[in-house]
Amino acid sequence: MNFSTIEIETPDIVQVAINEEDLTVELSDGRTITVPIAWFPRLVHATERERANWRLIAGGKGIHWPDLDEDISVQALILGKPSQESPESLKKWLDSHKKKT
């Protein structure tokens, strides 16, 4: 049995909007993807200022929040894949984050 491999070009993120409920990204191929920020607990626990402090990384293939140490890839958003952070890791981050705010 032969299988062929299909190369799929991943579009870039060109714009990001975030509020208390949703993360919305506009992609270079014209699509808009909106996901609940509940998928990303660090965004849920962030202040509005921290959520607004993001930058595109890897040429538009991801988003980075420096205040939160959070990265989300366009691939994860396209696949509908929420954060894979363990509860232990999130608890450690929350404890550290509370001390800073």
Secondary structure, 3 states (H helix, E strand, C coil): CCCCCCCCCCCCEEEEEECCCEEEEEECCCCEEEEEHHHCHHHHCCCHHHHHCCEEEHHHCEEEECCCCEEEEHHHHHHCCCCCCCHHHHHHHHHHHHHHC
